[in-house]
């Protein structure tokens, strides 16, 4: 789970610059580059960015490991320990369930939640998060997980935050919320002028809109309109 065309040195330079500019909430996952993203963050800590100045979030659940299902309790613990080693830290500030697929009839949910809570009791995790592309799935599990933070998919094209009931729940329970993909993997920037293809293994190859000429043209028009407004002094 990663993007092609990656440059490790540029990525680390970007993290250092982010810290310099005051960006102190860094989000990653064990699945990003099969742990490589976490490893780069750990190297940045080792090379001078103070770990204590970063609120560090990671996720578990995308990788099945040695079993034929997500959220095996033993593998969860092993992956958490590996993430701690990758990140060169003693604690992950916020540890998400990467998605809400807990097997047929949610059969792996109870053990997964118990494991996550034990990791917090042991001091390996500070806060528990719940994430998914489908906000209605988050709503199915939110009361039982009782997360500190939710991480739903949301941008100006895909916005189910209010209709799903999640906004009402977040407000009522004073939860943290960190939306993911606010730029829809870069598509909303309007920087593409034609449908895109990506090498095998690039996560974007599974995003339908990258191959949709109508969507690409729509985003291009929106970007051009915004540029004109700025040139004319519009807010």
N, C-alpha and C positions, 0 to 999 in steps of 0.2 A: 504494500500500500504506500505508494509514493509518486513523485513526479519525475519525469525525465529531464535531462538538461541541468541537473543539480550540480552546484559547485560548493564543496565543503568550506573552503576558505571564505568565500563570499557570504555563506550562511552565517558563519561565526562572526564575521565583521558586522553583519546586519544585527546580530544579537548584541554585540558590544555597543553599537550605535543606538539601538533601542534602549539599552540601559542608560546610556548617556542622556538620552532625550526624556527619560522619566517613565518609560514603558516597563512596568514592574510586574505585570501579570503575564506569565509565559505558559502556553498551553501546548501539550504534546501528547503522545500515546505510544504504548509499546509497539503498536502495529506500524507506525510511521517509519518506513524504510527498514522494517524488521528490527527495530531498536536503534537504528542509526541516528534518528533525530534526537532521541534521548542522549545518546553517546556524545553528540556534538554539543549539546547543552552542558553536559558534564565537563567537557573539555574547556568550555568557556568559563565555567566556574573555577576550574583548576588554573586557568590562565589569567585570572584577575577580577572577573565580575563577582562581587560579594554575594554568596548564596543567600545570606540573610536579608538581602535587599530585594529578593525576587519571590513573589507569590507563585509557586510552582504547581501546575496542574498536569496530571497525566491520566490515562484511561486504560482500562482492561476490558477485554471481551470480544475483540475483533478476531483474535487468533484462537483457534480451537486447541492447538497443542497436540498432545499424543492421543486425544480422545476424539470421538466423532460427534462432539457437541460443544457448544459454548458453555462457559461458566462452570467448568469442573473445579471443585473447591481446592483440591490439591494443586492443580495447575495455577489457579489464581494466586495462591501463596508464593509459588515458585516464580511467577512472573512479576509479582510485586517486589520480591527480593532482587530479581534481575534488574528491574527498573531503578531501584535504589542504587545498585552498583553502576548502572549506565550513567545515571545522573550525578553520581558522586555526592550523594547526600544521605542523611540518616532518616529523613522524613519527607514524604510527599504532602504538600499542603492540602491539595484537593485531588481526590482519586475518584474518577467517574466509573460507573457502569457505562461502557461504550455504547450499548444499545439495550433494548428491552426484549430480546429474544431468549427466553429462559427455558426453551424446550417444549415438547408436547405437554399440554396442560400445566405449563410453568413448573415442571417437575424439578428443575435445578435451582429454582429461585430461593427457597428457604436456606439451603446450604450456602449458596453464593452470598446471601445477605449476612448470614451468621459469620462467614469468613471475613467479609468486609468489615464487620463491626469488631471482630477480634483484632484485625490489623490496626484498627484505630485504637483499641484498648492497649495494644502493645506499643503504641507510639510511632508506628511506621507510617501512619496516615493521620492527618489532622481533621479533614472534613470529607464528607461523602457526597458525591455528585451522581446525577442521573441524566443520561443523554440519549437521544434518538432522533432520527430523521422525521419520524412520525410523532407528532405531538400528542395524538390521542393514545398512542402506546405509553407515553410518559404518564398520562393521566391514569392509565390502568394500574400503574405500580406506585404512584407517587405517595399514597398514604402509607403503604406497607414499607417502602424504603425509608420514608421520612428524611429526604436528602437535605443537605444544607444549601446546595446549589443545583439548579437544573441547567442543562445545555441543549436547547432545542434549535432545530434548523429554522432559520428565518432570514428573509431578505425582502426587498420591495416587490419581488415577483412571487415568492412563496411565503405567504404569511397566514398561518393558521393559529397564531398566538392567542388572539381573543376568541375566535370561534370554537377552538378546542376546549376552552375553559381553563387553560393553563394560566393565563394572565390573572384571572380572578383568584385562582388558588395561590399563585405566587404572592400576590398582594395581601391576601388574607393571612398567609402564614409567614410573611416577611422573609421569603427565601431570596437567596442570591440567584441571578440569572445571567448567563453568558451565552449569547446567541452565536451559533457557528454558521460559517459560509455567508456572511453579510454581503459579499461581492459575488456570490454564486461562482466560486472558483475562478474569479477574474472576468467572467463573462459580462458582468454589469458595467465594467469599465469601458465597454465599447471599443476595445483596442483591436479586435479581430475584424478583418474585412471579408473573410470567406470561411466556410466550414473547416474545422480543424481535425486532423488525425494525429494520434500519438502512438509511440512505440508500445509494444506489449509490456504490461506491468504498470503502465502509467494510469493512475486512478482516474484521470479525466477522460480516458477512453470509454468509460462507462456512463458518462454524463451525456444524455441524449441531445441536449441543446447545442453542444459543440459541433454536431453534425447537421444542425437545422439551419439552412440558409435564411429562412424567414426570420428566425429569432436573432441570428447574427446581424442581419440588416437592421432590424428594429433597434438593437442596442447601439449600432453604429449611428443611426439617425438621432437617438437620444443623446449620445455623446456630442455629436456635431451641434445639436441645438443648444446644449449646455455651454459649449465653447463660444458660440455666437452670443449668448446672453452675457457671458462674462466680458467678452470684448466690447459689448455695448454698455457695460457698467451696471447690468441688472444684478440684484442680490441672488 
